[in-house]
Structures are given as structure tokens and as C-alpha cells.
Amino acid sequence: MGTPSLPQQRGDARTGPILTGDTVEDRPVVGFACTARALPTARDDQLVLGGEEDAGHPPLHSTDPADQPSLTRTGPHPCEQLEPDRVHRPDDIRPSLAGRFRELLHGPRSLPFTAPLIERLAASGHHSWLSGGAPRDVVTGAGPGGVHDLDLTGTAPAGAFTEAARAVLDLDGLSAEHVQRFNPTTLTCAILDPVARTHGPALDYRGLGLLREATRFPATGSDLLQDSRQRDLTVNTLLYDPLRDLVVDPLGQALDDLGDEPRQTPRRLVPALASTDPLARAEVLLRGLKFLLRWHRRPGEPDDEPLRAWARALPADLLDRIDARGPDTWQHLAALWEQCVPDPTAPAVTEAVQRLGTVATRLHTRLLTEAA
């Protein structure tokens, strides 16, 4: 995989796609929405400008710079946001780590379209990072065979990504039968394996995240720090930059919180979420419970004190606020709960829930009732 150069200049001299922080009509670009209900194209991608966040539907502003004569390039490229101590060469973290990432993308068990897709997005000015479980698990010692699906994030809005993915899939004879799927509620774009479609996506993509309060409709951004602050736990904010072979820790905390087994440093469960949205907070509770159960292998691991303190400080009426969202919200939480807690009546689950306090106990009890 090559290493295309990034625009290094700020201001109007920068070229490429519009980024959050740029201005159009003297208003800042807040993010990118999508008007499509089925598979989108780049024409369905829309800019969200300052003052439009509370609209009931996505506004109509083309994301093509050629359609925006008042565009001023004031937003930094996301790679320019990061302090040097938050960007790491893989082998400086752990010997042979760079080889594990290369095998993940280019090895015999890798998805053949992933690297060409990342390169195609880069050729159009967009940048992509591996996110979610892949960088977390590879950094902590998992081999490529232990990563069963890939999550990708980046600066491309949903329609631009879907167009790029279709072009790459069609050019690759091994991948042309892969099916694409789009979720207009989350703006997630999935590429499904045509043989094992029922086992979930081979690759999931969603643009860099915004806090849920940022807009009343789904939208993405191009800010690495804001993306980290809408994720659940600091250990899940880690990213891998495949074009530059870099491990990126936007908050400067993920690598420390992943622990270090040789030095007997335990993993720490620290919420990264800055949102006050009740649904987002409930999701963090469930995902925190998932990792509390998964990583409870020896006394003192994981260190869950930060998660416990956060959970015990949640508002007592959190479930009432979720109720106000309607029954679909509980269906969503029930599906997430099933993923995070495969055996909800196990004694270890009961003990872990109680450690997280009253709100977590009420949430777990409510989901048990919903499942009955």
C-alpha cells in the first residue's frame, strides 16, 4: 500500500474534500448528513452548516467543493490535530506489531478489497483508519486470525464511501458478488460476504463520529478528537492508519488503559463518552459490562473503578428518559444487551452489574423483563 501525501497547508490553499471546520456561506461546516434511505451515492451526501443542527431533516448543501463557491478552507485535516506523542510506530509499541497489521490487511486471510478501497478513498482526498476491535486486539496480542471482521472509519461521508466501495468491488473479480448494505439511522455502510451473509458484515464503515447532541438527524464528521469522545471506552478509541503504518491514540489514553501484561499493568475500563444522551449512556453501560466480563481473568483485572464511578454518577431517572424515546429504543438496547451479555442470569453477570450501581442494575433488570 502506498503513502499518498497529505495536504499540509491550512486556509484556501488546501484542496480535496470539504472538512468540518471549513466555512460555507460564512458558516462553519458542522458535519455531513445523507438524504438516501437505500444505498446512497455522493449526490445524497449533504453538508450541515452552523445553525442547522436542530433542523428536523438533513439540509440540502452539496458536499462537492465545486458547488460551493463561498468555501473557505479553515478546517484542519484530522491528521493535523494530533500531538506527536499520540501517534506511534507499531514496532515502538511492541516488536512485530507492524507485521501483524500488514498481515491483517494483506495476508492470506485478509479481505482482498480492503487495501484497494482505502487507497481509492485516499486518491479522492479521503483518509481512513481501522477502528473498533481490530486495532485494540492486535495491539494487545491477537493475531490476524483472531480478528473476524473489520471496522473502518474516515472522512468520507456515506455516499462517497459507498460509491468507492462499489467501484473497488466491481474491479476485483473475487469480490464483485459482495453485497453492500446501508443503515440510514446510523449512516453505517456494510460490505457483506455473499457466502456467509448471515454471520454479519465482512467490513463496516462509518464516518468519524459526532456527539449525538450535535444534530437532530444522523451525521458524521472529520474530527478525530470528537470521534473519540463519542465512543464508549478509551480502549476502543485506538485507530490504525494503514497508509502511514501508524497507531493513533487521539485522546492519549488508550494505550495506557489497555495495560501491559509483562509489567502486570491491568487493563482499565474508562468511559470516553462526553455525551449526555441517555441512550448513548445506556450503551456505554452495556459495553462496559461486556468488557468487564470478558477481561475478568485474574484478581484486579480489569481495573473497573473509573467505569464504576461513572456509572454510579448517572442520573437516577436514566431509564425514564429512555422510555420517552419509545419502544424502538428498548428493542435496540435489547439487541445490544444480547450481544454484550450472552448468559444474563450467570452469577458473574449479577455480581458485575451490582458493582456498577443502581442504574446499571435497573437497566439489566428491565432488559431481563423485556426478554421474558
Phi, psi and omega per residue, in radians:
M1 nan 2.316 -3.105
G2 -1.341 -3.093 -3.133
T3 -2.290 1.396 -3.134
P4 -1.118 2.590 -3.111
S5 -1.312 2.641 3.093
L6 -1.751 2.618 2.993
P7 -1.127 2.194 -3.092
Q8 -1.796 -0.203 -3.078
Q9 -1.638 2.493 3.030
R10 -1.620 3.024 3.095
G11 1.411 -2.872 -3.030
D12 -1.160 -0.283 -3.127
A13 -1.230 -0.353 3.136
R14 -1.257 2.475 3.126
T15 -2.080 -3.115 3.109
G16 1.751 -2.917 -3.097
P17 -1.101 2.768 3.036
I18 -1.223 2.457 3.138
L19 -2.100 2.767 3.000
T20 -1.065 2.449 -3.058
G21 1.725 -0.408 2.957
D22 -1.138 2.890 3.096
T23 -2.135 2.506 3.072
V24 -2.346 2.278 -3.089
E25 0.988 0.604 -3.128
D26 1.096 0.349 3.077
R27 -2.092 2.488 -3.117
P28 -1.224 2.545 3.010
V29 -1.379 2.057 -3.110
V30 -1.519 -0.628 -3.091
G31 3.123 -2.848 -3.059
F32 -2.320 2.167 3.108
A33 -1.872 -3.129 -3.131
C34 -2.545 2.337 -3.104
T35 -1.642 -0.086 -3.077
A36 -1.403 2.594 3.005
R37 -1.796 -0.458 3.062
A38 -1.910 -2.821 -3.106
L39 -0.939 2.155 -3.068
P40 -1.535 2.867 2.909
T41 -2.064 3.027 -3.137
A42 -1.059 -0.449 3.111
R43 -1.176 -0.369 3.124
D44 -1.451 -0.252 3.114
D45 -1.275 2.397 -3.086
Q46 -2.337 2.457 3.029
L47 -1.280 2.529 2.963
V48 -1.949 2.074 -3.104
L49 -1.777 2.757 3.121
G50 -0.929 2.323 -3.087
G51 1.686 -0.154 -3.118
E52 -1.866 0.087 -3.042
E53 -1.111 -0.523 -3.076
D54 -1.662 0.143 3.097
A55 -1.123 2.675 -3.120
G56 -1.384 -0.118 -3.116
H57 -2.688 2.824 3.135
P58 -1.063 2.410 3.056
P59 -1.274 3.025 -3.105
L60 -2.020 1.639 3.071
H61 -2.418 2.032 -3.123
S62 -1.005 2.499 3.074
T63 -1.546 -0.014 3.120
D64 -1.358 2.091 3.139
P65 -0.960 -0.530 -3.133
A66 -1.150 -0.369 3.137
D67 -1.572 0.015 -3.051
Q68 -2.176 1.398 -3.091
P69 -1.099 -0.366 -3.139
S70 -1.583 0.130 -3.085
L71 -1.063 2.273 3.017
T72 -2.132 2.248 -3.043
R73 -1.482 1.447 -3.130
T74 -1.865 -0.191 -3.116
G75 -1.537 2.351 3.128
P76 -1.306 2.626 2.952
H77 -1.098 2.489 -3.088
P78 -0.963 -0.581 3.136
C79 -1.149 -0.372 3.129
E80 -1.387 -0.199 -3.095
Q81 -1.301 -0.450 -2.835
L82 -1.551 2.390 2.997
E83 -1.217 2.609 -3.096
P84 -0.975 -0.563 -3.092
D85 -1.364 0.058 3.088
R86 -1.880 0.130 3.124
V87 -2.182 2.246 -2.968
H88 -2.354 2.436 2.916
R89 -1.245 2.315 -3.054
P90 -0.929 -0.766 -3.079
D91 -1.255 -0.218 3.017
D92 -1.339 -0.381 3.094
I93 -1.457 -0.819 -3.108
R94 -2.739 2.319 3.141
P95 -0.983 2.468 3.106
S96 1.253 0.120 -3.134
L97 -1.155 -0.633 3.122
A98 -1.067 -0.679 3.117
G99 -1.129 -0.633 3.106
R100 -1.125 -0.733 3.122
F101 -1.171 -0.698 3.110
R102 -1.082 -0.739 3.134
E103 -1.144 -0.594 3.116
L104 -1.046 -0.656 -3.077
L105 -1.675 -0.458 -3.006
H106 -2.214 0.002 -3.075
G107 -1.337 3.108 -3.076
P108 -1.133 -0.373 -3.133
R109 -1.808 0.157 -3.097
S110 -1.386 2.820 3.051
L111 -1.344 2.122 -2.987
P112 -1.139 -0.344 -3.064
F113 -1.634 -0.158 -3.000
T114 -1.147 -0.933 -3.117
A115 -1.084 -0.799 3.082
P116 -1.074 -0.576 3.121
L117 -1.176 -0.767 3.110
I118 -1.067 -0.714 3.136
E119 -1.184 -0.659 3.132
R120 -1.154 -0.735 3.084
L121 -1.071 -0.719 3.130
A122 -1.125 -0.651 3.131
A123 -1.110 -0.450 3.098
S124 -1.628 0.124 3.081
G125 1.695 -0.022 -3.128
H126 -1.661 2.625 -3.136
H127 -2.043 2.568 -3.071
S128 -2.325 2.637 3.094
W129 -2.376 2.493 2.894
L130 -1.223 2.368 -3.094
S131 -2.331 -3.137 3.053
G132 1.256 -2.431 -2.986
G133 -1.248 -0.508 -3.045
A134 -1.060 -1.010 3.141
P135 -1.123 -0.635 3.119
R136 -1.064 -0.847 -3.046
D137 -1.297 -0.643 3.111
V138 -1.146 -0.725 3.127
V139 -1.104 -0.582 -3.111
T140 -1.580 0.167 2.966
G141 2.033 -0.106 -3.132
A142 -1.252 2.431 3.019
G143 -1.384 2.900 3.139
P144 -0.966 -0.540 3.118
G145 -1.160 -0.318 3.122
G146 -1.522 -0.034 3.111
V147 -1.800 1.976 -2.978
H148 -1.675 -0.325 3.031
D149 -2.672 2.827 -3.063
L150 -2.022 2.439 2.965
D151 -1.925 2.390 -3.128
L152 -2.234 2.460 3.015
T153 -2.304 2.906 -3.125
G154 3.075 -2.978 -3.079
T155 -1.533 -0.189 -3.107
A156 -1.299 2.245 2.965
P157 -1.124 2.967 -2.997
A158 -1.019 -0.797 -3.090
G159 -1.159 -0.722 3.120
A160 -1.104 -0.696 3.104
F161 -1.130 -0.816 -3.082
T162 -1.070 -0.716 3.092
E163 -1.088 -0.784 -3.141
A164 -1.108 -0.727 -3.130
A165 -1.112 -0.745 -3.124
R166 -1.115 -0.712 3.133
A167 -1.095 -0.744 -3.137
V168 -1.183 -0.760 3.134
L169 -1.082 -0.697 -3.114
D170 -1.218 -0.503 3.140
L171 -1.370 -0.379 -3.084
D172 -1.750 1.960 -3.101
G173 -1.061 -0.434 -3.137
L174 -1.380 -0.306 -2.990
S175 -2.050 -0.040 -3.011
A176 -1.061 -0.436 -3.108
E177 -1.516 -0.062 3.091
H178 -1.120 2.458 -3.082
V179 -1.753 2.475 3.063
Q180 -1.813 2.557 3.117
R181 -2.394 2.554 -3.105
F182 -2.291 2.329 3.073
N183 -1.883 1.870 -3.078
P184 -1.208 -0.299 3.136
T185 -1.342 -0.590 -3.116
T186 -1.962 -0.184 -3.037
L187 1.111 0.446 3.086
T188 -1.463 2.336 3.104
C189 -1.960 2.197 -3.090
A190 -2.062 2.538 2.980
I191 -1.994 2.101 -3.033
L192 -1.778 2.475 3.010
D193 -1.257 2.160 -3.068
P194 -1.146 -0.396 -3.137
V195 -1.506 -0.784 -3.058
A196 -1.908 0.747 -3.019
R197 -1.048 -0.560 -3.092
T198 -1.287 -0.196 -3.113
H199 -1.581 0.154 3.102
G200 1.748 3.043 -3.052
P201 -1.232 2.583 2.980
A202 -1.308 -0.596 3.129
L203 -2.550 2.344 3.051
D204 -2.004 2.372 3.065
Y205 -2.228 2.397 2.926
R206 -2.526 2.400 3.105
G207 -1.014 2.808 3.120
L208 -0.894 2.371 -2.931
G209 -1.433 2.715 2.962
L210 -1.978 2.713 2.998
L211 -1.066 2.559 -3.059
R212 -1.054 -0.505 -3.135
E213 -1.312 -0.168 -3.025
A214 -1.115 -0.650 3.127
T215 -2.481 2.791 3.089
R216 -1.509 -0.025 3.135
F217 -2.304 2.807 -3.122
P218 -1.072 2.388 3.127
A219 -2.726 2.708 3.064
T220 -2.147 3.066 -3.101
G221 -2.422 -2.718 3.097
S222 -2.520 0.539 -3.059
D223 -1.992 2.034 -3.097
L224 -1.144 -0.658 -3.103
L225 -1.226 -0.746 3.106
Q226 -1.142 -0.631 3.075
D227 -1.034 -0.765 -3.137
S228 -1.116 -0.637 -3.061
R229 -1.357 -0.102 3.042
Q230 -1.856 0.093 3.069
R231 -1.532 2.981 -3.002
D232 -1.374 -1.036 -3.045
L233 -2.157 2.664 -3.118
T234 -1.051 -0.581 -3.131
V235 -1.144 -0.286 3.127
N236 -1.771 0.201 3.073
T237 -1.640 -0.095 -3.102
L238 -1.188 2.450 3.136
L239 -2.240 2.736 3.021
Y240 -2.164 2.197 3.139
D241 -1.639 1.797 -3.049
P242 -1.300 -0.392 -3.137
L243 -1.279 -0.571 -3.099
R244 -1.972 0.061 3.137
D245 0.917 1.017 -3.109
L246 -2.273 2.453 2.956
V247 -1.639 2.201 -3.024
V248 -1.984 2.215 -3.135
D249 -2.099 1.403 -2.956
P250 -0.974 -0.663 -3.128
L251 -1.527 -0.128 -3.122
G252 1.230 0.423 -3.028
Q253 -2.290 -0.414 -2.999
A254 -1.071 -0.796 -3.095
L255 -1.091 -0.728 3.090
D256 -1.112 -0.729 -3.062
D257 -1.332 -0.250 3.043
L258 -1.342 -0.186 3.061
G259 1.356 3.062 -3.119
D260 -2.534 1.826 -3.034
E261 -1.078 -0.758 3.136
P262 -1.013 -0.583 -3.139
R263 -1.647 0.129 3.121
Q264 1.022 0.557 3.064
T265 -1.515 2.084 -3.067
P266 -1.283 2.720 2.978
R267 -1.212 2.554 -3.102
R268 -2.090 2.370 3.095
L269 -1.726 1.776 -3.071
V270 -2.133 2.047 3.081
P271 -1.054 2.349 3.058
A272 -1.691 -0.318 -2.975
L273 -1.061 2.240 3.038
A274 -1.766 -0.081 -3.062
S275 -1.322 2.604 2.997
T276 -1.806 0.098 3.136
D277 -1.086 2.241 -3.064
P278 -1.109 -0.655 3.121
L279 -1.156 -0.764 3.129
A280 -1.066 -0.672 3.120
R281 -1.173 -0.692 3.091
A282 -1.108 -0.677 3.100
E283 -1.088 -0.703 3.109
V284 -1.126 -0.678 3.079
L285 -1.006 -0.818 -3.089
L286 -1.198 -0.704 3.130
R287 -1.252 -0.618 3.044
G288 -1.081 -0.712 3.086
L289 -1.084 -0.696 3.122
K290 -0.997 -0.841 -3.095
F291 -1.347 -0.499 3.041
L292 -1.061 -0.734 3.119
L293 -1.282 -0.719 -3.075
R294 -1.170 -0.677 -3.005
W295 -1.728 0.136 3.130
H296 -1.444 1.423 -3.062
R297 -1.918 -0.410 3.142
R298 -2.644 2.831 -3.118
P299 -0.979 2.321 3.095
G300 1.517 -0.037 3.112
E301 -2.187 2.303 -0.101
P302 -1.363 2.865 2.994
D303 -1.358 1.856 -3.055
D304 -1.783 0.169 -3.083
E305 -1.048 -0.760 3.110
P306 -1.068 -0.704 3.111
L307 -1.156 -0.723 3.137
R308 -1.100 -0.759 -3.136
A309 -1.100 -0.731 3.122
W310 -1.128 -0.783 -3.084
A311 -1.158 -0.680 -3.112
R312 -1.276 -0.279 3.115
A313 -1.624 0.006 3.128
L314 -1.158 2.612 -3.139
P315 -1.092 2.436 -3.088
A316 -1.096 -0.417 -3.105
D317 -1.685 0.432 -3.101
L318 -0.993 -0.737 -3.111
L319 -1.177 -0.611 3.080
D320 -1.100 -0.667 3.124
R321 -1.187 -0.596 3.079
I322 -1.214 -0.690 3.099
D323 -0.963 -0.635 -3.107
A324 -1.144 -0.284 3.123
R325 -1.393 -0.318 3.135
G326 1.780 2.957 -3.026
P327 -1.131 -0.487 3.140
D328 -1.057 -0.561 3.134
T329 -1.129 -0.710 3.120
W330 -1.218 -0.588 3.056
Q331 -1.096 -0.708 3.102
H332 -1.098 -0.802 -3.133
L333 -1.159 -0.630 3.121
A334 -1.111 -0.705 3.115
A335 -1.145 -0.715 3.104
L336 -1.158 -0.705 3.121
W337 -1.035 -0.730 3.123
E338 -1.106 -0.619 3.103
Q339 -1.239 -0.676 -3.035
C340 -1.460 -0.509 -3.031
V341 -2.265 1.421 -3.068
P342 -1.090 -0.541 -3.128
D343 -2.163 1.388 -2.942
P344 -1.166 -0.312 -3.123
T345 -1.720 0.067 -3.141
A346 -1.138 2.523 3.130
P347 -0.969 -0.642 -3.136
A348 -1.113 -0.590 3.119
V349 -1.206 -0.810 3.129
T350 -1.000 -0.784 -3.130
E351 -1.125 -0.752 -3.120
A352 -1.140 -0.733 3.129
V353 -1.083 -0.765 -3.133
Q354 -1.109 -0.585 3.101
R355 -1.111 -0.489 -3.103
L356 -1.506 -0.038 2.972
G357 1.732 -3.035 -2.977
T358 -1.143 -0.794 -3.095
V359 -1.117 -0.748 3.111
A360 -1.101 -0.697 3.126
T361 -1.112 -0.751 3.110
R362 -1.125 -0.705 3.136
L363 -1.110 -0.794 -3.141
H364 -1.097 -0.763 3.129
T365 -1.099 -0.726 3.134
R366 -1.101 -0.717 -3.128
L367 -1.245 -0.572 3.007
L368 -1.060 -0.740 3.140
T369 -1.162 -0.731 3.131
E370 -1.068 -0.595 -3.102
A371 -1.385 -0.322 -3.055
A372 -1.232 nan nan
